[in-house]
Amino acid sequence: MAEPAHRTRLVVLFGGRSAEREVSCVTAACVLAAVDRARYDVVPIGITPEGAWVEAAERPGALLAEGRPVEPFTAVAGADVVLPLLHGPLGEDGTVQGLLEVAAVPYVGSGVLGSAVAMDKAMTKEVLARAGLPQAAWQTAHASALPDPLEVGRALGYPVFVKPANMGSSVGVTKAHDEHELGDACTLALRYDELIVIEEAIVGREVECAVLGNLHPQATLLGEIVPSHEFYDYDDKYSGEGAELIVPTDLPDDVMAEGQRLAVAAFKALRCEGMARVDFFYDAGGRGLLINEVNTIPGFTPFSMYPQLWEAAGLPYAALIDRLVELAQERFHRRQAHTGKGRGIA
């Protein structure tokens, strides 16, 4: 079969400077292996731990720092679509999205605002609370004023989860069982961010929903995670061993429908676009579904929930990538009508 006259030039960004760099490399390797080369002219661009941009080869995990250096704007110039697979700060938080906006290229996923708000767990909770969406009780604390363990206990009870506000993949997350463990948990979280979130621990099932779309997003059925450890930690997420993923899970129909509704509502409240994975706790005997986090660049590893949920919904991995590229181009062209061109604005 002859190749199409024009292959979509797809720049895949991966690596980065955050603690989630290795996760990004694994994700990128999976995407590079799955895309249809007859349809896409794929250009992998790695970002080294030092922040340099390089033209990478087809083994991103091994060659991050070995490619030819390239300037960021040069790297994305001429791209039909950029696919950022940069988990965590300086990639998932609106920073790279801002660069791509300035470069005027279409890119997959949420824009600057949605990326920044969803990355910051403290701000996410504020926005979701304002939207009236259910979630666990929480507190925030800054490095300059650590929380009083007794006050945390009175407000939230123990155990609690302590998290860096701007990090993902469970990096820096600890379950503190009492006031004596809270200090060490805060110290670990503060290695990754100066702002931390302390949440009440919910006894319930961990379920997730995949959302896809721009102005009219759609949600999958919910999948469930059965951790092998006390909570769904980094090893469970990326080792491929231990945690069990049930896709979809066996929730009652009304709970499943409510999860889809809440996932779309959270997606819209945070100004997400393209894709997001919405994580819940399900308290069957009490408060029902509680939103935990919203991830705007969910993992695409073979063990990741987001592509598995869409696979179960009838959208295979390669077709999911195609759809994300289409959504990126649709949003870019839609937004061009609001740039001021043709209205006397320089």
N, C-alpha and C positions, 0 to 999 in steps of 0.2 A: 504494500500500500504506500502511495506517495505521501510524503510529508506535506502538511498544509503550507500555503504560500508564506504565512507569517506565524512563527511560533511566539507565544507570549514570553517575553523576557522576564523571568521571575528571579528576583534577587532574594536569597535566603540569608537572613542575618542570624547569627548564633554566637554563642560564647558569652562574652561580657565580663564585667568586673565584679559581679555580685557573688555571694556564696553559693548561688544556684547555677554557676557556670557549667559544671559537669552535667547537670540535668539538661541544660540547653543543648549541649553537644550531642547527647544521646537522642534528644528529640529531633534535632536537625538531621542526624544520620538516618532516622526512620523516614522523615519526609523526603530526603534526597533519594532514598531507595524506592519510594512509592510513586513519585510524580511521573507522569507520562512524558517521556523525552520527545516523543513525536509532536506533542502539544506545547511543551515548554522548553525554552532555552534557559537552563538553570545556571545561575551565577551564585555560588556560595561565598559569602563574605563573613570572615571570622573577626571577632573583637577579642583581643588578647586580655589577660588579667591586668595589664598595664594601660589598657584603653586604646591601643593601636588597632587600626582597621587593616586587614590583610586579605588578599585574594587567596582563598583557601582551596585545597584540593578536595577530593570526594571522601576523605576520611576526616571529618571535622574534629573529632575528639583527639586525634593524634597530631594534627597539623595546624593547630590554632596559631602558633607563633612562627610558622615556617613559610608562610606565603609572602608574596610581594606586597610591601606596604602600599596603601592607597588612601587618598584623602576621602573622608566620609561623603562629601557631596559628589565627588567623582565616582565613588562606588555605586551610588544609587542613580546617577544621571542616566537617562535613557531607559530606565526600568519601566516596564508596563505595570508591574505590581511588585511591591516589596512585602515579603513575608517575615515579620519579626518573630523570632523564636527565642527571645531574650527574657528569661525568667528573673523576677526580682528587681531590685533597684537598678537604675541606669539602663533600663530596657523595657520593663513592663509598667513603669510608673509615669509615663508621659514624656520622658526626656527624649528618647529616640523618636517618639511620635511627633514631637515638636520639630525636630530636625527634618523629618519627612514632610511635614506641612510646609516648612520653609523651602524645601527642595521641590515642592509641588509635584509629588509623585503619589499615585494610589498605594495604599498599604492595607494589609489585613488587620482586622481587629479594631478595638475602640480608639477614639481620638484622644487628644491631650487631656481633656477634662475627665472623661470616663476612666481612662487609664490611671490618672493620678489619684482620683478619689477611691477607686476600687483597690488600689495598691495599699493605701493607708487604712489599716484596719480600724483605727480610731475614727477617722472621718467617715468611713463606710458605715459604721454603727450610728453615727450622728444622722446621716442622711436617711438610713433605713428607719430610724426611730421617727424622724420627721414625717416620713411617708406612712407611718402607722403599721409597719411590717414587724412581725414577731421575731424576737431574738432573745438570747440569754442575757441576764444582767451582767454589767461590766463596769470597770473603772479604767481610767487612763492615768499614767504617771510619767513624769519627766525625770531625766537623770539628775536634775538639780533638786528634786524633792521626792525622794523615794516614799512609798506608801507605808503607813503604820500597819504592821501585821495584825494587831488587834482590831483596828478599824476595818480592815479587809475582811476579817472573819465575821464581824458583826454585819457588814453590808452584804457579803456574798456567801459566807459560809465556806468551809473547807471540805474537800479539796477545790483548788482553782487552777486554771491554766494561765500561764504567763507567756506572752508572745511579744516579739519585736513588732512594732506597728507596721513597719515596711519591710516585709520579708515573706517568703512563701516556702512551699515544700517542707513545712514543719521545721525549718532551720531555726534554731534558737528557742524552740518551744519546750516548756517543762510543765509537768503536772506537780504542783506543790500541795502536799497532803495536809500541811499544818503551818503555823506561823514560823516554825523553825526552818522549814524548807523554802519559805517565800524569799528570803534574802538571796540565797544561791540562785533561785530561779530568775530573780530580777537581774542579778549580776550577769548571768548567761545571756538573757535577752538584750541587755544593754551593750553587749559586744557588737550587736548588729544594728542598733538604732538607739537614738537618745530618747525616743518616746516608746513606751510599752503599754500593752493592753492586758488587763487582768480580768478573766471571765469566770463566772460560776461554772462548775463542772456539771454538765447535764448527763444524767443517767438515761441513755436511750440509744437508739440505732442511728448509725451514721449513713445518711443517704445523700445522693447527689443527682442533679438534673443538668442536662446540657441544653444550652440555648443557642440558637443560630438565627441570624437575620439582622436587618437594619431597622427600618421604621415599623415593620410588622414581624417581630421575632417569633419563632416557634420553639417549643420546648419538647424534649423527649419524655418518655416515662422515667421514673426514678430508678437508679441503681443503688445497691447497698454495698458497704464496705464492712467486712468482718475482720478487724485487725488481729494480728497474731501477738501484738504487744499490748500494753495497757492502753495505748491510744495509737491512732494511725500516724506513725512517725516516718521519718525519712527512709529508713530501711524498708519498711513495708511498701512505700510508694514506688521505689525504684530498683529494688533487688530482684523483683519478679518471684520472690518466694515469701511465704508467710501469709500475708493478707489475702483474703478471698473476696473477689468482686462478683456480685450477683447482679446480672444484667438481663432484663429488669428484675426488680425485687418483687416480693409478694405482698405489698401493701394493699389494703382495701381500696376499691375503686374511687371512693370519695376522697381518701387521703392522697391518692396518686394525682387526681385532678387538682386538688388544692395545692400540691407541690408544684405542679406545672404553672398554676396561676401565680403563685408567690414568686417562682423563679423569673417569670416574665416581668412581674411588677418590680422586682429588685433590679433586673436588667435595665428597665426603663428609668427607674428612679436614679440610678447611678450614671445615666447617659452612656450606657454601653452600646457598642455596635459590633457587628460581625459575629463574634462568638464570646461566650463566657460559660463557665461552669459554676453553678450555684450549689453550695454545700449546706446541708441541713442536719440538725439533730431531730429525731422523732421520738417524742415522749408519749408512748402509747397510753399510759395511764393518767396523763395530766394535761400538759399544755400543747400536745400535738406537735406540729412542725415548727421548728425554730431555725431561722436563717443563721448560719455560722459565718461563712465567708463567700465572696464572689471573686472568681479568678478570671481575668480578662485574657490571659494567655495560658490556658490549661495545657498540661502535658500531652504530647503526642507519641509517647513511647508505646511499645506493644502492651504494656501493663496499665496504660492510662484509661481512666473511666470515660473521658469525653468522647474519643473516637469509638470506644466500645458501645456507648449508648446510641450513637448515631448509626453504627453498624446494625444494631438490633432494630433500629427504626427503619432500616432499608436503605441507608446511605453509606456505602462502603468507604473505606479509608481514602482511596484515590479520588473518588467522587466528592468526598467532603472537602478535600483540598481544592478541587475545581470550584465548588460552590463558594468557598471563602474568597477565592480570587475574584469570582463574579461579583460578590458583595462589595469587595474593595473598590472595584471599578465603578459599580453603580453609585456608591456613596461619593466617590471622587467627582464624577460627572454631575451628580445632583448638587453638590456643594459649589460647583463652579458657577452656578446661577446666582450665587450670593457673595461673589468676591468683589463686586463693585465695577466689574468691567462693563463698559458701555453706558455707565451712569455718571460720567464726568469725574470719576474718582481716579487719581493717579495710582 
